[in-house]
Amino acid sequence: MSQTAKKLGAVIVGLALVIPLVLVMFISPASRATPHAVPIGVVGPKAAVDQMAAMLEQRQPGEFEVTGFATSEDLQDAARNREV
């Protein structure tokens, strides 16, 4: 077997090992990712805001911060200012 064929074989084997390893390094953190203190804005009466907050708290405790707004314009302003 020639020297070039051996080098080519080593490169192919090396890539066959490295590519899956790199994929695992990028995929594994994403598979366990969860939201952390995500601010959410809700427009509506206090009862509706409280209901939404309770539902999110039940599904993923402590992961969402729900803020109520009186109008959609207030919510849009908060979103533009990156408050929610």
DOPA-467158 format. One record per residue: residue in three letters; x, y, z of N, C-alpha, C in turn; chain. Coordinates in Angstrom, 3 decimals, decimal comma, always signed. Layout:
<atoms>
<atom><code>ALA</code><n_xx>X</n_xx><n_yy>Y</n_yy><n_zz>Z</n_zz><ca_xx>X</ca_xx><ca_yy>Y</ca_yy><ca_zz>Z</ca_zz><c_xx>X</c_xx><c_yy>Y</c_yy><c_zz>Z</c_zz><unit>A</unit></atom>
...
</atoms>
This chain:
<atoms>
<atom><code>MET</code><n_xx>+0,848</n_xx><n_yy>-1,166</n_yy><n_zz>+0,000</n_zz><ca_xx>+0,000</ca_xx><ca_yy>+0,000</ca_yy><ca_zz>+0,000</ca_zz><c_xx>+0,902</c_xx><c_yy>+1,241</c_yy><c_zz>+0,000</c_zz><unit>A</unit></atom>
<atom><code>SER</code><n_xx>+0,563</n_xx><n_yy>+2,200</n_yy><n_zz>-0,811</n_zz><ca_xx>+1,412</ca_xx><ca_yy>+3,387</ca_yy><ca_zz>-0,924</ca_zz><c_xx>+1,213</c_xx><c_yy>+4,329</c_yy><c_zz>+0,257</c_zz><unit>A</unit></atom>
<atom><code>GLN</code><n_xx>+2,157</n_xx><n_yy>+5,230</n_yy><n_zz>+0,429</n_zz><ca_xx>+2,124</ca_xx><ca_yy>+6,197</ca_yy><ca_zz>+1,520</ca_zz><c_xx>+0,902</c_xx><c_yy>+7,108</c_yy><c_zz>+1,384</c_zz><unit>A</unit></atom>
<atom><code>THR</code><n_xx>+0,536</n_xx><n_yy>+7,490</n_yy><n_zz>+0,188</n_zz><ca_xx>-0,614</ca_xx><ca_yy>+8,365</ca_yy><ca_zz>-0,049</ca_zz><c_xx>-1,913</c_xx><c_yy>+7,681</c_yy><c_zz>+0,348</c_zz><unit>A</unit></atom>
<atom><code>ALA</code><n_xx>-2,033</n_xx><n_yy>+6,410</n_yy><n_zz>+0,041</n_zz><ca_xx>-3,239</ca_xx><ca_yy>+5,665</ca_yy><ca_zz>+0,396</ca_zz><c_xx>-3,372</c_xx><c_yy>+5,536</c_yy><c_zz>+1,906</c_zz><unit>A</unit></atom>
<atom><code>LYS</code><n_xx>-2,242</n_xx><n_yy>+5,351</n_yy><n_zz>+2,604</n_zz><ca_xx>-2,272</ca_xx><ca_yy>+5,262</ca_yy><ca_zz>+4,063</ca_zz><c_xx>-2,709</c_xx><c_yy>+6,593</c_yy><c_zz>+4,681</c_zz><unit>A</unit></atom>
<atom><code>LYS</code><n_xx>-2,183</n_xx><n_yy>+7,692</n_yy><n_zz>+4,151</n_zz><ca_xx>-2,562</ca_xx><ca_yy>+9,018</ca_yy><ca_zz>+4,651</ca_zz><c_xx>-4,044</c_xx><c_yy>+9,287</c_yy><c_zz>+4,412</c_zz><unit>A</unit></atom>
<atom><code>LEU</code><n_xx>-4,512</n_xx><n_yy>+8,928</n_yy><n_zz>+3,224</n_zz><ca_xx>-5,928</ca_xx><ca_yy>+9,123</ca_yy><ca_zz>+2,901</ca_zz><c_xx>-6,806</c_xx><c_yy>+8,292</c_yy><c_zz>+3,822</c_zz><unit>A</unit></atom>
<atom><code>GLY</code><n_xx>-6,419</n_xx><n_yy>+7,071</n_yy><n_zz>+4,088</n_zz><ca_xx>-7,168</ca_xx><ca_yy>+6,207</ca_yy><ca_zz>+5,003</ca_zz><c_xx>-7,191</c_xx><c_yy>+6,777</c_yy><c_zz>+6,408</c_zz><unit>A</unit></atom>
<atom><code>ALA</code><n_xx>-6,065</n_xx><n_yy>+7,328</n_yy><n_zz>+6,864</n_zz><ca_xx>-6,000</ca_xx><ca_yy>+7,926</ca_yy><ca_zz>+8,197</ca_zz><c_xx>-6,902</c_xx><c_yy>+9,160</c_yy><c_zz>+8,289</c_zz><unit>A</unit></atom>
<atom><code>VAL</code><n_xx>-6,931</n_xx><n_yy>+9,957</n_yy><n_zz>+7,243</n_zz><ca_xx>-7,795</ca_xx><ca_yy>+11,146</ca_yy><ca_zz>+7,222</ca_zz><c_xx>-9,259</c_xx><c_yy>+10,734</c_yy><c_zz>+7,270</c_zz><unit>A</unit></atom>
<atom><code>ILE</code><n_xx>-9,630</n_xx><n_yy>+9,743</n_yy><n_zz>+6,520</n_zz><ca_xx>-11,027</ca_xx><ca_yy>+9,281</ca_yy><ca_zz>+6,485</ca_zz><c_xx>-11,441</c_xx><c_yy>+8,732</c_yy><c_zz>+7,849</c_zz><unit>A</unit></atom>
<atom><code>VAL</code><n_xx>-10,586</n_xx><n_yy>+7,919</n_yy><n_zz>+8,458</n_zz><ca_xx>-10,889</ca_xx><ca_yy>+7,367</ca_yy><ca_zz>+9,779</ca_zz><c_xx>-10,965</c_xx><c_yy>+8,498</c_yy><c_zz>+10,812</c_zz><unit>A</unit></atom>
<atom><code>GLY</code><n_xx>-10,031</n_xx><n_yy>+9,445</n_yy><n_zz>+10,735</n_zz><ca_xx>-10,038</ca_xx><ca_yy>+10,574</ca_yy><ca_zz>+11,658</ca_zz><c_xx>-11,313</c_xx><c_yy>+11,394</c_yy><c_zz>+11,541</c_zz><unit>A</unit></atom>
<atom><code>LEU</code><n_xx>-11,734</n_xx><n_yy>+11,693</n_yy><n_zz>+10,336</n_zz><ca_xx>-12,974</ca_xx><ca_yy>+12,449</ca_yy><ca_zz>+10,131</ca_zz><c_xx>-14,190</c_xx><c_yy>+11,658</c_yy><c_zz>+10,606</c_zz><unit>A</unit></atom>
<atom><code>ALA</code><n_xx>-14,147</n_xx><n_yy>+10,342</n_yy><n_zz>+10,397</n_zz><ca_xx>-15,267</ca_xx><ca_yy>+9,505</ca_yy><ca_zz>+10,842</ca_zz><c_xx>-15,402</c_xx><c_yy>+9,524</c_yy><c_zz>+12,359</c_zz><unit>A</unit></atom>
<atom><code>LEU</code><n_xx>-14,327</n_xx><n_yy>+9,773</n_yy><n_zz>+13,068</n_zz><ca_xx>-14,372</ca_xx><ca_yy>+9,866</ca_yy><ca_zz>+14,529</ca_zz><c_xx>-14,666</c_xx><c_yy>+11,287</c_yy><c_zz>+15,012</c_zz><unit>A</unit></atom>
<atom><code>VAL</code><n_xx>-14,116</n_xx><n_yy>+12,275</n_yy><n_zz>+14,357</n_zz><ca_xx>-14,224</ca_xx><ca_yy>+13,658</ca_yy><ca_zz>+14,813</ca_zz><c_xx>-15,603</c_xx><c_yy>+14,256</c_yy><c_zz>+14,537</c_zz><unit>A</unit></atom>
<atom><code>ILE</code><n_xx>-16,160</n_xx><n_yy>+14,013</n_yy><n_zz>+13,385</n_zz><ca_xx>-17,444</ca_xx><ca_yy>+14,634</ca_yy><ca_zz>+13,015</ca_zz><c_xx>-18,564</c_xx><c_yy>+14,246</c_yy><c_zz>+13,987</c_zz><unit>A</unit></atom>
<atom><code>PRO</code><n_xx>-18,757</n_xx><n_yy>+12,974</n_yy><n_zz>+14,323</n_zz><ca_xx>-19,803</ca_xx><ca_yy>+12,651</ca_yy><ca_zz>+15,318</ca_zz><c_xx>-19,530</c_xx><c_yy>+13,283</c_yy><c_zz>+16,679</c_zz><unit>A</unit></atom>
<atom><code>LEU</code><n_xx>-18,264</n_xx><n_yy>+13,355</n_yy><n_zz>+17,077</n_zz><ca_xx>-17,916</ca_xx><ca_yy>+13,970</ca_yy><ca_zz>+18,357</ca_zz><c_xx>-18,301</c_xx><c_yy>+15,451</c_yy><c_zz>+18,385</c_zz><unit>A</unit></atom>
<atom><code>VAL</code><n_xx>-18,020</n_xx><n_yy>+16,160</n_yy><n_zz>+17,312</n_zz><ca_xx>-18,390</ca_xx><ca_yy>+17,582</ca_yy><ca_zz>+17,220</ca_zz><c_xx>-19,908</c_xx><c_yy>+17,742</c_yy><c_zz>+17,246</c_zz><unit>A</unit></atom>
<atom><code>LEU</code><n_xx>-20,619</n_xx><n_yy>+16,884</n_yy><n_zz>+16,552</n_zz><ca_xx>-22,083</ca_xx><ca_yy>+16,951</ca_yy><ca_zz>+16,562</ca_zz><c_xx>-22,633</c_xx><c_yy>+16,736</c_yy><c_zz>+17,967</c_zz><unit>A</unit></atom>
<atom><code>VAL</code><n_xx>-22,112</n_xx><n_yy>+15,780</n_yy><n_zz>+18,692</n_zz><ca_xx>-22,559</ca_xx><ca_yy>+15,519</ca_yy><ca_zz>+20,062</ca_zz><c_xx>-22,282</c_xx><c_yy>+16,718</c_yy><c_zz>+20,954</c_zz><unit>A</unit></atom>
<atom><code>MET</code><n_xx>-21,136</n_xx><n_yy>+17,366</n_yy><n_zz>+20,764</n_zz><ca_xx>-20,793</ca_xx><ca_yy>+18,534</ca_yy><ca_zz>+21,572</ca_zz><c_xx>-21,794</c_xx><c_yy>+19,673</c_yy><c_zz>+21,379</c_zz><unit>A</unit></atom>
<atom><code>PHE</code><n_xx>-22,324</n_xx><n_yy>+19,834</n_yy><n_zz>+20,179</n_zz><ca_xx>-23,288</ca_xx><ca_yy>+20,901</ca_yy><ca_zz>+19,919</ca_zz><c_xx>-24,717</c_xx><c_yy>+20,505</c_yy><c_zz>+20,250</c_zz><unit>A</unit></atom>
<atom><code>ILE</code><n_xx>-25,062</n_xx><n_yy>+19,243</n_yy><n_zz>+20,073</n_zz><ca_xx>-26,440</ca_xx><ca_yy>+18,801</ca_yy><ca_zz>+20,267</ca_zz><c_xx>-26,765</c_xx><c_yy>+18,555</c_yy><c_zz>+21,737</c_zz><unit>A</unit></atom>
<atom><code>SER</code><n_xx>-25,845</n_xx><n_yy>+18,020</n_yy><n_zz>+22,502</n_zz><ca_xx>-26,167</ca_xx><ca_yy>+17,643</ca_yy><ca_zz>+23,878</ca_zz><c_xx>-26,595</c_xx><c_yy>+18,825</c_yy><c_zz>+24,750</c_zz><unit>A</unit></atom>
<atom><code>PRO</code><n_xx>-25,959</n_xx><n_yy>+19,990</n_yy><n_zz>+24,725</n_zz><ca_xx>-26,459</ca_xx><ca_yy>+21,099</ca_yy><ca_zz>+25,545</ca_zz><c_xx>-27,854</c_xx><c_yy>+21,562</c_yy><c_zz>+25,104</c_zz><unit>A</unit></atom>
<atom><code>ALA</code><n_xx>-28,097</n_xx><n_yy>+21,545</n_yy><n_zz>+23,819</n_zz><ca_xx>-29,397</ca_xx><ca_yy>+22,004</ca_yy><ca_zz>+23,317</ca_zz><c_xx>-30,520</c_xx><c_yy>+21,051</c_yy><c_zz>+23,718</c_zz><unit>A</unit></atom>
<atom><code>SER</code><n_xx>-30,218</n_xx><n_yy>+19,778</n_yy><n_zz>+23,877</n_zz><ca_xx>-31,270</ca_xx><ca_yy>+18,822</ca_yy><ca_zz>+24,226</ca_zz><c_xx>-31,712</c_xx><c_yy>+18,960</c_yy><c_zz>+25,678</c_zz><unit>A</unit></atom>
<atom><code>ARG</code><n_xx>-30,871</n_xx><n_yy>+19,555</n_yy><n_zz>+26,521</n_zz><ca_xx>-31,218</ca_xx><ca_yy>+19,732</ca_yy><ca_zz>+27,931</ca_zz><c_xx>-31,565</c_xx><c_yy>+21,175</c_yy><c_zz>+28,264</c_zz><unit>A</unit></atom>
<atom><code>ALA</code><n_xx>-31,642</n_xx><n_yy>+22,035</n_yy><n_zz>+27,285</n_zz><ca_xx>-31,883</ca_xx><ca_yy>+23,456</ca_yy><ca_zz>+27,526</ca_zz><c_xx>-33,321</c_xx><c_yy>+23,701</c_yy><c_zz>+27,980</c_zz><unit>A</unit></atom>
<atom><code>THR</code><n_xx>-33,462</n_xx><n_yy>+24,582</n_yy><n_zz>+28,949</n_zz><ca_xx>-34,780</ca_xx><ca_yy>+25,010</ca_yy><ca_zz>+29,422</ca_zz><c_xx>-34,750</c_xx><c_yy>+26,520</c_yy><c_zz>+29,563</c_zz><unit>A</unit></atom>
<atom><code>PRO</code><n_xx>-35,925</n_xx><n_yy>+27,148</n_yy><n_zz>+29,563</n_zz><ca_xx>-35,940</ca_xx><ca_yy>+28,597</ca_yy><ca_zz>+29,738</ca_zz><c_xx>-35,507</c_xx><c_yy>+28,970</c_yy><c_zz>+31,157</c_zz><unit>A</unit></atom>
<atom><code>HIS</code><n_xx>-34,943</n_xx><n_yy>+30,155</n_yy><n_zz>+31,293</n_zz><ca_xx>-34,496</ca_xx><ca_yy>+30,643</ca_yy><ca_zz>+32,597</ca_zz><c_xx>-34,975</c_xx><c_yy>+32,071</c_yy><c_zz>+32,780</c_zz><unit>A</unit></atom>
<atom><code>ALA</code><n_xx>-35,948</n_xx><n_yy>+32,257</n_yy><n_zz>+33,653</n_zz><ca_xx>-36,460</ca_xx><ca_yy>+33,594</ca_yy><ca_zz>+33,990</ca_zz><c_xx>-36,818</c_xx><c_yy>+34,397</c_yy><c_zz>+32,738</c_zz><unit>A</unit></atom>
<atom><code>VAL</code><n_xx>-37,625</n_xx><n_yy>+33,813</n_yy><n_zz>+31,888</n_zz><ca_xx>-38,043</ca_xx><ca_yy>+34,472</ca_yy><ca_zz>+30,658</ca_zz><c_xx>-39,155</c_xx><c_yy>+35,462</c_yy><c_zz>+30,979</c_zz><unit>A</unit></atom>
<atom><code>PRO</code><n_xx>-38,958</n_xx><n_yy>+36,756</n_yy><n_zz>+30,660</n_zz><ca_xx>-40,007</ca_xx><ca_yy>+37,738</ca_yy><ca_zz>+30,921</ca_zz><c_xx>-41,094</c_xx><c_yy>+37,669</c_yy><c_zz>+29,847</c_zz><unit>A</unit></atom>
<atom><code>ILE</code><n_xx>-42,336</n_xx><n_yy>+37,536</n_yy><n_zz>+30,289</n_zz><ca_xx>-43,469</ca_xx><ca_yy>+37,431</ca_yy><ca_zz>+29,368</ca_zz><c_xx>-44,461</c_xx><c_yy>+38,527</c_yy><c_zz>+29,709</c_zz><unit>A</unit></atom>
<atom><code>GLY</code><n_xx>-44,940</n_xx><n_yy>+39,211</n_yy><n_zz>+28,671</n_zz><ca_xx>-45,948</ca_xx><ca_yy>+40,242</ca_yy><ca_zz>+28,865</ca_zz><c_xx>-47,315</c_xx><c_yy>+39,738</c_yy><c_zz>+28,448</c_zz><unit>A</unit></atom>
<atom><code>VAL</code><n_xx>-48,325</n_xx><n_yy>+40,081</n_yy><n_zz>+29,264</n_zz><ca_xx>-49,692</ca_xx><ca_yy>+39,666</ca_yy><ca_zz>+28,984</ca_zz><c_xx>-50,590</c_xx><c_yy>+40,889</c_yy><c_zz>+29,097</c_zz><unit>A</unit></atom>
<atom><code>VAL</code><n_xx>-51,454</n_xx><n_yy>+41,084</n_yy><n_zz>+28,096</n_zz><ca_xx>-52,423</ca_xx><ca_yy>+42,186</ca_yy><ca_zz>+28,128</ca_zz><c_xx>-53,757</c_xx><c_yy>+41,628</c_yy><c_zz>+28,569</c_zz><unit>A</unit></atom>
<atom><code>GLY</code><n_xx>-54,338</n_xx><n_yy>+42,264</n_yy><n_zz>+29,568</n_zz><ca_xx>-55,656</ca_xx><ca_yy>+41,831</ca_yy><ca_zz>+30,018</ca_zz><c_xx>-55,889</c_xx><c_yy>+42,192</c_yy><c_zz>+31,463</c_zz><unit>A</unit></atom>
<atom><code>PRO</code><n_xx>-57,058</n_xx><n_yy>+41,820</n_yy><n_zz>+31,958</n_zz><ca_xx>-57,370</ca_xx><ca_yy>+42,091</ca_yy><ca_zz>+33,361</ca_zz><c_xx>-56,466</c_xx><c_yy>+41,276</c_yy><c_zz>+34,279</c_zz><unit>A</unit></atom>
<atom><code>LYS</code><n_xx>-56,337</n_xx><n_yy>+41,727</n_yy><n_zz>+35,512</n_zz><ca_xx>-55,437</ca_xx><ca_yy>+41,089</ca_yy><ca_zz>+36,471</ca_zz><c_xx>-55,741</c_xx><c_yy>+39,605</c_yy><c_zz>+36,637</c_zz><unit>A</unit></atom>
<atom><code>ALA</code><n_xx>-57,013</n_xx><n_yy>+39,231</n_yy><n_zz>+36,607</n_zz><ca_xx>-57,379</ca_xx><ca_yy>+37,823</ca_yy><ca_zz>+36,770</ca_zz><c_xx>-56,792</c_xx><c_yy>+36,968</c_yy><c_zz>+35,643</c_zz><unit>A</unit></atom>
<atom><code>ALA</code><n_xx>-56,832</n_xx><n_yy>+37,482</n_yy><n_zz>+34,410</n_zz><ca_xx>-56,286</ca_xx><ca_yy>+36,737</ca_yy><ca_zz>+33,268</ca_zz><c_xx>-54,768</c_xx><c_yy>+36,637</c_yy><c_zz>+33,366</c_zz><unit>A</unit></atom>
<atom><code>VAL</code><n_xx>-54,129</n_xx><n_yy>+37,725</n_yy><n_zz>+33,788</n_zz><ca_xx>-52,674</ca_xx><ca_yy>+37,718</ca_yy><ca_zz>+33,944</ca_zz><c_xx>-52,271</c_xx><c_yy>+36,717</c_yy><c_zz>+35,024</c_zz><unit>A</unit></atom>
<atom><code>ASP</code><n_xx>-52,996</n_xx><n_yy>+36,729</n_yy><n_zz>+36,140</n_zz><ca_xx>-52,705</ca_xx><ca_yy>+35,796</ca_yy><ca_zz>+37,229</ca_zz><c_xx>-52,922</c_xx><c_yy>+34,344</c_yy><c_zz>+36,791</c_zz><unit>A</unit></atom>
<atom><code>GLN</code><n_xx>-53,956</n_xx><n_yy>+34,110</n_yy><n_zz>+35,994</n_zz><ca_xx>-54,233</ca_xx><ca_yy>+32,761</ca_yy><ca_zz>+35,504</ca_zz><c_xx>-53,103</c_xx><c_yy>+32,282</c_yy><c_zz>+34,590</c_zz><unit>A</unit></atom>
<atom><code>MET</code><n_xx>-52,637</n_xx><n_yy>+33,165</n_yy><n_zz>+33,710</n_zz><ca_xx>-51,535</ca_xx><ca_yy>+32,808</ca_yy><ca_zz>+32,814</ca_zz><c_xx>-50,266</c_xx><c_yy>+32,528</c_yy><c_zz>+33,619</c_zz><unit>A</unit></atom>
<atom><code>ALA</code><n_xx>-49,981</n_xx><n_yy>+33,356</n_yy><n_zz>+34,610</n_zz><ca_xx>-48,800</ca_xx><ca_yy>+33,164</ca_yy><ca_zz>+35,444</ca_zz><c_xx>-48,883</c_xx><c_yy>+31,840</c_yy><c_zz>+36,201</c_zz><unit>A</unit></atom>
<atom><code>ALA</code><n_xx>-50,058</n_xx><n_yy>+31,514</n_yy><n_zz>+36,716</n_zz><ca_xx>-50,237</ca_xx><ca_yy>+30,263</ca_yy><ca_zz>+37,455</ca_zz><c_xx>-50,054</c_xx><c_yy>+29,053</c_yy><c_zz>+36,541</c_zz><unit>A</unit></atom>
<atom><code>MET</code><n_xx>-50,572</n_xx><n_yy>+29,130</n_yy><n_zz>+35,331</n_zz><ca_xx>-50,438</ca_xx><ca_yy>+28,023</ca_yy><ca_zz>+34,385</ca_zz><c_xx>-48,965</c_xx><c_yy>+27,795</c_yy><c_zz>+34,031</c_zz><unit>A</unit></atom>
<atom><code>LEU</code><n_xx>-48,237</n_xx><n_yy>+28,872</n_yy><n_zz>+33,752</n_zz><ca_xx>-46,817</ca_xx><ca_yy>+28,731</ca_yy><ca_zz>+33,423</ca_zz><c_xx>-46,008</c_xx><c_yy>+28,235</c_yy><c_zz>+34,619</c_zz><unit>A</unit></atom>
<atom><code>GLU</code><n_xx>-46,354</n_xx><n_yy>+28,707</n_yy><n_zz>+35,809</n_zz><ca_xx>-45,658</ca_xx><ca_yy>+28,279</ca_yy><ca_zz>+37,026</ca_zz><c_xx>-45,883</c_xx><c_yy>+26,791</c_yy><c_zz>+37,283</c_zz><unit>A</unit></atom>
<atom><code>GLN</code><n_xx>-47,081</n_xx><n_yy>+26,312</n_yy><n_zz>+36,969</n_zz><ca_xx>-47,393</ca_xx><ca_yy>+24,902</ca_yy><ca_zz>+37,166</ca_zz><c_xx>-46,594</c_xx><c_yy>+24,030</c_yy><c_zz>+36,194</c_zz><unit>A</unit></atom>
<atom><code>ARG</code><n_xx>-46,468</n_xx><n_yy>+24,491</n_yy><n_zz>+34,956</n_zz><ca_xx>-45,778</ca_xx><ca_yy>+23,688</ca_yy><ca_zz>+33,940</ca_zz><c_xx>-44,267</c_xx><c_yy>+23,710</c_yy><c_zz>+34,104</c_zz><unit>A</unit></atom>
<atom><code>GLN</code><n_xx>-43,713</n_xx><n_yy>+24,900</n_yy><n_zz>+34,380</n_zz><ca_xx>-42,272</ca_xx><ca_yy>+25,019</ca_yy><ca_zz>+34,560</ca_zz><c_xx>-42,006</c_xx><c_yy>+26,032</c_yy><c_zz>+35,673</c_zz><unit>A</unit></atom>
<atom><code>PRO</code><n_xx>-41,967</n_xx><n_yy>+25,563</n_yy><n_zz>+36,900</n_zz><ca_xx>-41,831</ca_xx><ca_yy>+26,463</ca_yy><ca_zz>+38,057</ca_zz><c_xx>-40,578</c_xx><c_yy>+27,334</c_yy><c_zz>+38,009</c_zz><unit>A</unit></atom>
<atom><code>GLY</code><n_xx>-40,796</n_xx><n_yy>+28,627</n_yy><n_zz>+38,231</n_zz><ca_xx>-39,703</ca_xx><ca_yy>+29,574</ca_yy><ca_zz>+38,330</ca_zz><c_xx>-39,023</c_xx><c_yy>+29,956</c_yy><c_zz>+37,034</c_zz><unit>A</unit></atom>
<atom><code>GLU</code><n_xx>-39,541</n_xx><n_yy>+29,527</n_yy><n_zz>+35,911</n_zz><ca_xx>-38,867</ca_xx><ca_yy>+29,782</ca_yy><ca_zz>+34,639</ca_zz><c_xx>-39,381</c_xx><c_yy>+31,013</c_yy><c_zz>+33,908</c_zz><unit>A</unit></atom>
<atom><code>PHE</code><n_xx>-40,563</n_xx><n_yy>+31,513</n_yy><n_zz>+34,262</n_zz><ca_xx>-41,148</ca_xx><ca_yy>+32,651</ca_yy><ca_zz>+33,560</ca_zz><c_xx>-41,494</c_xx><c_yy>+33,759</c_yy><c_zz>+34,538</c_zz><unit>A</unit></atom>
<atom><code>GLU</code><n_xx>-41,298</n_xx><n_yy>+34,997</n_yy><n_zz>+34,104</n_zz><ca_xx>-41,697</ca_xx><ca_yy>+36,173</ca_yy><ca_zz>+34,876</ca_zz><c_xx>-42,806</c_xx><c_yy>+36,872</c_yy><c_zz>+34,095</c_zz><unit>A</unit></atom>
<atom><code>VAL</code><n_xx>-44,032</n_xx><n_yy>+36,722</n_yy><n_zz>+34,548</n_zz><ca_xx>-45,188</ca_xx><ca_yy>+37,267</ca_yy><ca_zz>+33,832</ca_zz><c_xx>-45,491</c_xx><c_yy>+38,672</c_yy><c_zz>+34,348</c_zz><unit>A</unit></atom>
<atom><code>THR</code><n_xx>-45,619</n_xx><n_yy>+39,612</n_yy><n_zz>+33,411</n_zz><ca_xx>-45,951</ca_xx><ca_yy>+40,996</ca_yy><ca_zz>+33,726</ca_zz><c_xx>-47,226</c_xx><c_yy>+41,361</c_yy><c_zz>+32,987</c_zz><unit>A</unit></atom>
<atom><code>GLY</code><n_xx>-48,167</n_xx><n_yy>+41,954</n_yy><n_zz>+33,697</n_zz><ca_xx>-49,425</ca_xx><ca_yy>+42,371</ca_yy><ca_zz>+33,082</ca_zz><c_xx>-49,347</c_xx><c_yy>+43,793</c_yy><c_zz>+32,566</c_zz><unit>A</unit></atom>
<atom><code>PHE</code><n_xx>-50,050</n_xx><n_yy>+44,052</n_yy><n_zz>+31,462</n_zz><ca_xx>-50,116</ca_xx><ca_yy>+45,379</ca_yy><ca_zz>+30,859</ca_zz><c_xx>-51,565</c_xx><c_yy>+45,726</c_yy><c_zz>+30,573</c_zz><unit>A</unit></atom>
<atom><code>ALA</code><n_xx>-51,879</n_xx><n_yy>+47,005</n_yy><n_zz>+30,712</n_zz><ca_xx>-53,256</ca_xx><ca_yy>+47,461</ca_yy><ca_zz>+30,508</ca_zz><c_xx>-53,636</c_xx><c_yy>+47,490</c_yy><c_zz>+29,033</c_zz><unit>A</unit></atom>
<atom><code>THR</code><n_xx>-52,690</n_xx><n_yy>+47,868</n_yy><n_zz>+28,167</n_zz><ca_xx>-52,992</ca_xx><ca_yy>+47,982</ca_yy><ca_zz>+26,734</ca_zz><c_xx>-51,909</c_xx><c_yy>+47,293</c_yy><c_zz>+25,915</c_zz><unit>A</unit></atom>
<atom><code>SER</code><n_xx>-52,256</n_xx><n_yy>+47,007</n_yy><n_zz>+24,679</n_zz><ca_xx>-51,273</ca_xx><ca_yy>+46,381</ca_yy><ca_zz>+23,799</ca_zz><c_xx>-50,136</c_xx><c_yy>+47,356</c_yy><c_zz>+23,475</c_zz><unit>A</unit></atom>
<atom><code>GLU</code><n_xx>-50,433</n_xx><n_yy>+48,649</n_yy><n_zz>+23,476</n_zz><ca_xx>-49,379</ca_xx><ca_yy>+49,646</ca_yy><ca_zz>+23,236</ca_zz><c_xx>-48,336</c_xx><c_yy>+49,608</c_yy><c_zz>+24,354</c_zz><unit>A</unit></atom>
<atom><code>ASP</code><n_xx>-48,804</n_xx><n_yy>+49,454</n_yy><n_zz>+25,596</n_zz><ca_xx>-47,869</ca_xx><ca_yy>+49,349</ca_yy><ca_zz>+26,723</ca_zz><c_xx>-46,979</c_xx><c_yy>+48,112</c_yy><c_zz>+26,571</c_zz><unit>A</unit></atom>
<atom><code>LEU</code><n_xx>-47,586</n_xx><n_yy>+47,017</n_yy><n_zz>+26,156</n_zz><ca_xx>-46,825</ca_xx><ca_yy>+45,787</ca_yy><ca_zz>+25,942</ca_zz><c_xx>-45,813</c_xx><c_yy>+45,972</c_yy><c_zz>+24,816</c_zz><unit>A</unit></atom>
<atom><code>GLN</code><n_xx>-46,229</n_xx><n_yy>+46,600</n_yy><n_zz>+23,734</n_zz><ca_xx>-45,311</ca_xx><ca_yy>+46,831</ca_yy><ca_zz>+22,612</ca_zz><c_xx>-44,140</c_xx><c_yy>+47,715</c_yy><c_zz>+23,032</c_zz><unit>A</unit></atom>
<atom><code>ASP</code><n_xx>-44,412</n_xx><n_yy>+48,743</n_yy><n_zz>+23,830</n_zz><ca_xx>-43,329</ca_xx><ca_yy>+49,598</ca_yy><ca_zz>+24,337</ca_zz><c_xx>-42,356</c_xx><c_yy>+48,781</c_yy><c_zz>+25,188</c_zz><unit>A</unit></atom>
<atom><code>ALA</code><n_xx>-42,889</n_xx><n_yy>+47,935</n_yy><n_zz>+26,050</n_zz><ca_xx>-42,037</ca_xx><ca_yy>+47,108</ca_yy><ca_zz>+26,905</ca_zz><c_xx>-41,198</c_xx><c_yy>+46,145</c_yy><c_zz>+26,057</c_zz><unit>A</unit></atom>
<atom><code>ALA</code><n_xx>-41,791</n_xx><n_yy>+45,623</n_yy><n_zz>+25,006</n_zz><ca_xx>-41,047</ca_xx><ca_yy>+44,706</ca_yy><ca_zz>+24,122</ca_zz><c_xx>-39,948</c_xx><c_yy>+45,458</c_yy><c_zz>+23,371</c_zz><unit>A</unit></atom>
<atom><code>ARG</code><n_xx>-40,240</n_xx><n_yy>+46,661</n_yy><n_zz>+22,921</n_zz><ca_xx>-39,219</ca_xx><ca_yy>+47,475</ca_yy><ca_zz>+22,236</ca_zz><c_xx>-38,067</c_xx><c_yy>+47,801</c_yy><c_zz>+23,178</c_zz><unit>A</unit></atom>
<atom><code>ASN</code><n_xx>-38,362</n_xx><n_yy>+48,011</n_yy><n_zz>+24,441</n_zz><ca_xx>-37,332</ca_xx><ca_yy>+48,328</ca_yy><ca_zz>+25,424</ca_zz><c_xx>-36,708</c_xx><c_yy>+47,082</c_yy><c_zz>+26,053</c_zz><unit>A</unit></atom>
<atom><code>ARG</code><n_xx>-37,097</n_xx><n_yy>+45,921</n_yy><n_zz>+25,513</n_zz><ca_xx>-36,571</ca_xx><ca_yy>+44,619</ca_yy><ca_zz>+25,957</ca_zz><c_xx>-36,854</c_xx><c_yy>+44,336</c_yy><c_zz>+27,424</c_zz><unit>A</unit></atom>
<atom><code>GLU</code><n_xx>-37,988</n_xx><n_yy>+44,811</n_yy><n_zz>+27,901</n_zz><ca_xx>-38,415</ca_xx><ca_yy>+44,486</ca_yy><ca_zz>+29,253</ca_zz><c_xx>-39,136</c_xx><c_yy>+43,147</c_yy><c_zz>+29,276</c_zz><unit>A</unit></atom>
<atom><code>VAL</code><n_xx>-39,810</n_xx><n_yy>+42,823</n_yy><n_zz>+28,200</n_zz><ca_xx>-40,480</ca_xx><ca_yy>+41,528</ca_yy><ca_zz>+28,039</ca_zz><c_xx>-40,173</c_xx><c_yy>+40,987</c_yy><c_zz>+26,672</c_zz><unit>A</unit></atom>
</atoms>
